[in-house]
Amino acid sequence: MTVTSGNRCPEYNNRVGGAKKSYHPRGRAADIQVEQVDPSVVQKYLLHKYPDQYGIGKYSSFTHIDTRTNKARWG
């Protein structure tokens, strides 16, 4: 597993198009890639492991997970 984005300063988060309420600047989010595993497979695993927790999103080349207190899903 490779963390492609973790903690970001607010300026960098804005520059890369991060959400205004992103968990990256809080140090509570990671974008990950698993070598030779499609992000949809990674997302499916995380959804199974954490069915009622966290923010879990799938993008074309990575999967996002954050430690928000409410459940959120996208992608």
C-alpha positions as CSV (number, residue, x, y, z in Angstrom):
1,M,0.0,0.0,0.0
2,T,1.2,3.5,-0.8
3,V,-0.1,6.6,0.8
4,T,-0.3,9.1,-2.1
5,S,-1.6,12.0,0.0
6,G,-1.8,12.4,3.7
7,N,-1.6,15.5,5.9
8,R,-1.8,18.7,3.8
9,C,-1.4,22.3,4.7
10,P,-4.5,24.3,3.8
11,E,-2.8,26.1,1.0
12,Y,-1.7,22.9,-0.7
13,N,-5.2,21.4,-0.1
14,N,-6.7,24.4,-2.0
15,R,-4.1,24.1,-4.8
16,V,-4.9,20.5,-5.5
17,G,-8.7,21.1,-5.4
18,G,-9.3,19.5,-2.0
19,A,-12.7,20.0,-0.4
20,K,-13.2,23.0,1.9
21,K,-14.0,20.7,4.8
22,S,-11.3,18.2,3.9
23,Y,-9.9,15.9,6.6
24,H,-6.4,16.1,5.0
25,P,-5.4,19.4,6.6
26,R,-6.5,18.0,10.0
27,G,-4.2,15.0,9.5
28,R,-7.2,12.7,9.5
29,A,-7.3,11.4,5.9
30,A,-5.2,9.4,3.5
31,D,-5.4,8.7,-0.2
32,I,-4.1,5.2,-0.9
33,Q,-3.1,2.9,-3.7
34,V,-2.5,-0.8,-3.4
35,E,-0.2,-2.1,-6.1
36,Q,-2.0,-4.0,-8.8
37,V,-5.3,-3.7,-7.1
38,D,-8.1,-1.6,-8.6
39,P,-9.4,1.2,-6.3
40,S,-12.9,-0.3,-6.5
41,V,-11.6,-3.5,-4.9
42,V,-9.9,-1.4,-2.2
43,Q,-13.0,0.5,-1.6
44,K,-15.1,-2.7,-1.4
45,Y,-12.7,-4.0,1.2
46,L,-12.9,-0.9,3.3
47,L,-16.7,-0.7,3.0
48,H,-16.9,-4.3,4.3
49,K,-14.4,-3.7,7.1
50,Y,-16.0,-0.3,8.2
51,P,-19.7,-0.5,7.2
52,D,-20.9,2.3,9.5
53,Q,-17.8,4.4,10.0
54,Y,-15.5,6.9,8.3
55,G,-15.4,8.6,5.0
56,I,-14.6,6.2,2.1
57,G,-14.3,7.4,-1.5
58,K,-13.2,5.8,-4.7
59,Y,-11.4,7.7,-7.4
60,S,-10.0,6.4,-10.7
61,S,-6.5,5.9,-9.4
62,F,-6.8,5.8,-5.6
63,T,-9.1,5.3,-2.6
64,H,-9.7,7.9,0.1
65,I,-10.3,7.1,3.8
66,D,-10.8,9.5,6.6
67,T,-11.7,9.3,10.3
68,R,-14.8,11.6,10.3
69,T,-17.3,10.7,13.0
70,N,-20.1,10.2,10.6
71,K,-20.4,7.7,7.7
72,A,-19.8,9.1,4.3
73,R,-19.5,7.4,0.9
74,W,-18.7,8.5,-2.6
75,G,-17.4,7.3,-5.9
